[in-house]
C-alpha cells in the first residue's frame, strides 16, 4: 500500500497572500521565531515594553543618563543574587537564606574593617570565603544528608539573621573605607581627549557589541553543526541589529553621564563567566541534567551530590559579594539589611524564565528578570505610585511569569 506524500504537502503561499509581500514574509518569520522561542524572547520583549511605558509615563525621566546609572547601582546586589539563584533553581532547589547571609557578611565586613582596621582587600577575600563556607555548609546538609533545601535554607535564614544581630549588637556600624565604597558607587576613570562622552565607556560598549555579535554567530554555527534548528537568516540578522542597538543606547546613556559604574563591570564579568559555564562547561550541563531529570542524570553518571554541593557553595559566595556591595553602597552595615532580598532574587529568576520544576533557565534570563523588577520599582517611584501598590503590581508580574511558564509547558506538551 503506497502513501501519497505529495497530497499532504501544503501549497506554497502566492505572493501577496498571507502577508504583504516581502514585508509580510519577514513579519511572519519574526512571529514564527517568537512562537518557537517564546520562553527566550518573552521577557526580553516585556522588558522593552515596560521601559517604553515608563519612559512615556515619566516624560523621559526614566531614560535620563543619571537615572540609568542609578538604576544599575540600585539593583546591582539583586542582580548578583539572581545569577546564583538561577543556578540553584535550575538544579531543582531553592535558597531562602541569601538575604540574611547578605546581611551577615556585611556585618562581618564592618567588624573587620571598622572595628579591627583590616585592609579592605584582605577583608573582602575573607568575607567571600566566609560566604562560600556558609553556602557549603548548607549544601552539605542538602546534598549529602538529603534534607530538603527549603528546610535547610529556612533554618539558615534564621541563623544568619540572628548572627547579624549578635555581631552588630543591634547597631548600625560604619563607615567603610573609601576604596570599597568606590567599588559599589564609583565609576570608571576618564581617559583620552575631552569629548561630550565618557571615552572608556564608549570603547567598552563597542567591544561588547562585537562580543555579542561574535557569540551569536558562533552559537548559530555550532547549532548548525549539530543539525539543530536555527532561526531564518533574516530573523537572525534582525536579532543582531536589535541587540546591538540596545547595547549602543545603554552605552551612550552611561557615557553621557559619568561613565560605566564599576559594579557594572563586575556584573558583566559574572554574566560572561557563568554564562560560559552553563553553556559550555561540563558542570553547567550537569546542573541542567539534575534539575531536568535527576534519575536519568544519576544513570548517566552525573555526581548529583557534588553538583548540588557546588551550586550552594557558589550561591553563598555570590551572596557574600552582594552583601559587600550593599554595605559599601550605603556605607554601613545594618541588622535590617537584606530584608526580602531572597524574594527579589527568586522573583527575578522566575520572571527571567526559570521553571518551577528545574532544568530550565539562563544566566542572562536572571539579569533580564532582575531588570524587569528594577525598572518597575524605579518607574513606579518616578510616577509616585505608593509602595503598597508597588508590592501588588510586582506580585501580579511574578504570578503572570510563572503562569506563562505553566501555559508554555502545556502548549509544548500538547
LINFENHU-V766957 format. One record per backbone hydrogen bond with DSSP energy under -0.5 kcal/mol. NH is the residue of the N-H (numbers start at 1). CO is the residue of the C=O. E is the energy in kcal/mol with one decimal. If there is no record, write none. Layout:
nh:NH co:CO e:E
nh:NH co:CO e:E
This chain:
nh:5 co:3 e:-1.4
nh:7 co:4 e:-0.7
nh:8 co:5 e:-0.9
nh:9 co:5 e:-0.6
nh:9 co:6 e:-0.6
nh:17 co:14 e:-2.1
nh:21 co:19 e:-1.4
nh:23 co:20 e:-0.7
nh:24 co:20 e:-1.4
nh:25 co:21 e:-2.1
nh:26 co:22 e:-2.5
nh:27 co:23 e:-2.3
nh:28 co:24 e:-2.4
nh:29 co:25 e:-2.2
nh:30 co:26 e:-2.4
nh:31 co:27 e:-2.6
nh:32 co:28 e:-2.9
nh:33 co:29 e:-2.6
nh:34 co:30 e:-2.4
nh:35 co:31 e:-2.2
nh:36 co:32 e:-2.0
nh:37 co:33 e:-1.4
nh:38 co:35 e:-0.9
nh:41 co:37 e:-2.5
nh:42 co:38 e:-2.3
nh:43 co:39 e:-0.5
nh:45 co:41 e:-2.5
nh:46 co:42 e:-2.1
nh:47 co:43 e:-2.7
nh:48 co:44 e:-1.9
nh:49 co:45 e:-2.4
nh:50 co:46 e:-2.5
nh:51 co:47 e:-2.4
nh:52 co:48 e:-2.3
nh:53 co:49 e:-2.7
nh:54 co:50 e:-2.5
nh:55 co:51 e:-2.2
nh:56 co:52 e:-2.2
nh:57 co:53 e:-2.7
nh:58 co:54 e:-2.6
nh:59 co:56 e:-1.2
nh:60 co:55 e:-3.2
nh:61 co:58 e:-1.3
nh:63 co:60 e:-0.7
nh:64 co:61 e:-1.4
nh:68 co:64 e:-2.3
nh:69 co:65 e:-2.1
nh:70 co:66 e:-2.2
nh:71 co:67 e:-2.3
nh:72 co:68 e:-1.6
nh:73 co:69 e:-2.3
nh:74 co:70 e:-3.0
nh:75 co:71 e:-1.2
nh:76 co:72 e:-0.7
nh:76 co:73 e:-0.6
nh:79 co:75 e:-2.4
nh:80 co:76 e:-2.0
nh:81 co:77 e:-2.0
nh:82 co:78 e:-2.5
nh:83 co:79 e:-1.7
nh:84 co:80 e:-1.4
nh:85 co:81 e:-2.8
nh:86 co:82 e:-2.4
nh:87 co:83 e:-1.4
nh:88 co:84 e:-1.9
nh:89 co:85 e:-2.7
nh:90 co:86 e:-2.6
nh:91 co:87 e:-1.8
nh:92 co:89 e:-1.7
nh:93 co:88 e:-2.3
nh:101 co:97 e:-2.8
nh:102 co:98 e:-2.3
nh:103 co:99 e:-1.8
nh:104 co:100 e:-2.6
nh:105 co:101 e:-2.6
nh:106 co:102 e:-1.9
nh:107 co:103 e:-2.2
nh:108 co:104 e:-2.1
nh:109 co:105 e:-2.6
nh:110 co:106 e:-1.9
nh:111 co:107 e:-2.2
nh:112 co:108 e:-2.7
nh:113 co:109 e:-2.7
nh:114 co:110 e:-2.5
nh:115 co:110 e:-1.3
nh:116 co:111 e:-1.1
nh:118 co:112 e:-2.3
nh:123 co:119 e:-2.4
nh:124 co:120 e:-2.4
nh:125 co:121 e:-1.8
nh:126 co:122 e:-2.4
nh:127 co:123 e:-2.5
nh:128 co:124 e:-2.4
nh:129 co:125 e:-2.1
nh:130 co:126 e:-2.3
nh:131 co:127 e:-2.5
nh:132 co:128 e:-2.4
nh:133 co:129 e:-2.4
nh:134 co:130 e:-2.4
nh:135 co:131 e:-2.5
nh:136 co:132 e:-2.6
nh:137 co:133 e:-2.3
nh:138 co:134 e:-1.9
nh:139 co:135 e:-2.6
nh:140 co:136 e:-2.2
nh:141 co:137 e:-1.7
nh:142 co:138 e:-2.1
nh:143 co:139 e:-3.3
nh:144 co:140 e:-2.0
nh:145 co:140 e:-1.1
nh:147 co:141 e:-2.0
nh:152 co:148 e:-2.3
nh:153 co:149 e:-2.6
nh:154 co:150 e:-1.5
nh:155 co:151 e:-2.4
nh:156 co:152 e:-2.4
nh:157 co:153 e:-2.3
nh:158 co:154 e:-1.6
nh:159 co:155 e:-2.6
nh:160 co:156 e:-2.9
nh:161 co:157 e:-1.6
nh:162 co:158 e:-2.2
nh:163 co:159 e:-2.5
nh:164 co:160 e:-1.9
nh:165 co:161 e:-1.7
nh:166 co:162 e:-2.0
nh:167 co:163 e:-2.7
nh:168 co:164 e:-2.3
nh:169 co:165 e:-1.1
nh:170 co:165 e:-1.1
nh:171 co:168 e:-2.0
nh:173 co:333 e:-2.5
nh:181 co:177 e:-1.8
nh:182 co:178 e:-2.0
nh:183 co:179 e:-1.0
nh:184 co:180 e:-1.2
nh:185 co:181 e:-2.7
nh:186 co:182 e:-2.2
nh:188 co:260 e:-2.2
nh:198 co:255 e:-1.6
nh:199 co:197 e:-0.9
nh:202 co:198 e:-1.9
nh:203 co:199 e:-2.3
nh:204 co:200 e:-2.3
nh:205 co:201 e:-2.5
nh:206 co:202 e:-2.4
nh:207 co:203 e:-2.3
nh:208 co:204 e:-2.3
nh:209 co:205 e:-2.2
nh:210 co:206 e:-2.2
nh:211 co:207 e:-2.3
nh:212 co:208 e:-2.8
nh:213 co:209 e:-2.5
nh:214 co:210 e:-2.4
nh:215 co:211 e:-2.7
nh:216 co:212 e:-2.5
nh:217 co:213 e:-2.5
nh:218 co:214 e:-2.4
nh:219 co:215 e:-2.6
nh:220 co:216 e:-2.4
nh:221 co:217 e:-2.2
nh:222 co:218 e:-2.3
nh:223 co:219 e:-2.4
nh:224 co:220 e:-2.0
nh:225 co:221 e:-2.0
nh:226 co:222 e:-1.5
nh:227 co:224 e:-1.7
nh:228 co:223 e:-3.1
nh:236 co:232 e:-2.5
nh:237 co:233 e:-2.6
nh:238 co:234 e:-2.1
nh:239 co:235 e:-2.3
nh:240 co:236 e:-2.2
nh:241 co:237 e:-2.5
nh:242 co:238 e:-2.4
nh:243 co:239 e:-2.7
nh:244 co:240 e:-2.6
nh:245 co:241 e:-2.5
nh:246 co:242 e:-2.3
nh:247 co:243 e:-2.4
nh:248 co:244 e:-2.4
nh:249 co:245 e:-2.5
nh:250 co:246 e:-2.1
nh:251 co:247 e:-2.4
nh:252 co:248 e:-2.5
nh:253 co:249 e:-2.2
nh:254 co:250 e:-2.5
nh:255 co:251 e:-2.8
nh:256 co:252 e:-1.3
nh:257 co:254 e:-1.4
nh:259 co:254 e:-2.1
nh:262 co:186 e:-2.2
nh:264 co:261 e:-0.8
nh:265 co:261 e:-1.0
nh:265 co:262 e:-0.7
nh:266 co:262 e:-1.5
nh:267 co:263 e:-2.4
nh:268 co:264 e:-2.6
nh:269 co:265 e:-2.4
nh:270 co:266 e:-2.1
nh:271 co:267 e:-2.7
nh:272 co:268 e:-2.5
nh:273 co:269 e:-2.7
nh:274 co:270 e:-2.9
nh:275 co:271 e:-2.1
nh:276 co:272 e:-2.2
nh:277 co:273 e:-2.1
nh:278 co:274 e:-2.6
nh:279 co:275 e:-1.7
nh:280 co:276 e:-3.1
nh:281 co:276 e:-0.9
nh:281 co:277 e:-1.0
nh:284 co:277 e:-0.6
nh:285 co:281 e:-1.7
nh:286 co:282 e:-2.2
nh:287 co:283 e:-1.9
nh:288 co:284 e:-1.9
nh:289 co:285 e:-2.1
nh:290 co:286 e:-2.5
nh:291 co:287 e:-1.5
nh:292 co:288 e:-2.4
nh:293 co:289 e:-2.7
nh:297 co:293 e:-2.3
nh:298 co:294 e:-2.4
nh:299 co:295 e:-2.2
nh:300 co:296 e:-1.4
nh:301 co:298 e:-1.6
nh:302 co:297 e:-2.5
nh:304 co:302 e:-1.7
nh:307 co:303 e:-2.2
nh:308 co:304 e:-2.5
nh:309 co:305 e:-2.4
nh:310 co:306 e:-2.3
nh:311 co:307 e:-2.3
nh:312 co:308 e:-1.9
nh:313 co:309 e:-2.1
nh:314 co:310 e:-2.5
nh:315 co:311 e:-1.9
nh:316 co:312 e:-2.2
nh:317 co:313 e:-1.8
nh:318 co:314 e:-2.4
nh:319 co:315 e:-2.2
nh:320 co:316 e:-1.8
nh:321 co:317 e:-2.1
nh:322 co:318 e:-2.5
nh:323 co:319 e:-2.2
nh:324 co:320 e:-2.2
nh:325 co:321 e:-2.4
nh:326 co:322 e:-2.7
nh:327 co:323 e:-2.5
nh:328 co:324 e:-2.5
nh:329 co:325 e:-2.3
nh:330 co:326 e:-1.9
nh:331 co:327 e:-0.6
nh:332 co:327 e:-1.6
nh:333 co:173 e:-3.0
nh:337 co:334 e:-1.5
nh:339 co:336 e:-1.0
nh:341 co:338 e:-1.8
nh:344 co:340 e:-2.0
nh:345 co:341 e:-2.5
nh:346 co:342 e:-2.3
nh:347 co:343 e:-2.7
nh:348 co:344 e:-2.6
nh:349 co:345 e:-1.9
nh:350 co:346 e:-2.3
nh:351 co:347 e:-2.8
nh:352 co:348 e:-1.8
nh:353 co:350 e:-1.4
nh:354 co:349 e:-2.4
nh:355 co:360 e:-1.1
nh:358 co:355 e:-1.4
nh:359 co:90 e:-2.6
nh:366 co:362 e:-1.5
nh:367 co:363 e:-1.6
nh:368 co:364 e:-2.4
nh:369 co:365 e:-2.8
nh:370 co:366 e:-2.4
nh:371 co:367 e:-2.4
nh:372 co:368 e:-2.2
nh:373 co:369 e:-1.9
nh:374 co:370 e:-2.5
nh:375 co:371 e:-3.2
nh:376 co:372 e:-2.2
nh:377 co:373 e:-2.7
nh:378 co:374 e:-2.8
nh:379 co:375 e:-3.2
nh:380 co:376 e:-2.6
nh:381 co:377 e:-2.0
nh:382 co:378 e:-2.1
nh:383 co:379 e:-1.8
nh:384 co:381 e:-0.7
nh:385 co:380 e:-2.7
nh:390 co:386 e:-2.1
nh:391 co:387 e:-2.0
nh:392 co:388 e:-1.5
nh:393 co:389 e:-2.5
nh:394 co:390 e:-2.6
nh:395 co:391 e:-2.2
nh:396 co:392 e:-2.1
nh:397 co:393 e:-2.2
nh:398 co:394 e:-2.3
nh:399 co:395 e:-2.4
nh:400 co:396 e:-2.5
nh:401 co:397 e:-2.2
nh:402 co:398 e:-2.4
nh:403 co:399 e:-2.6
nh:404 co:400 e:-2.3
nh:405 co:401 e:-1.7
nh:406 co:402 e:-2.2
nh:407 co:403 e:-2.6
nh:408 co:404 e:-2.7
nh:409 co:405 e:-1.9
nh:410 co:406 e:-2.0
nh:411 co:407 e:-2.4
nh:412 co:408 e:-2.4
nh:413 co:409 e:-2.5
nh:414 co:410 e:-1.6
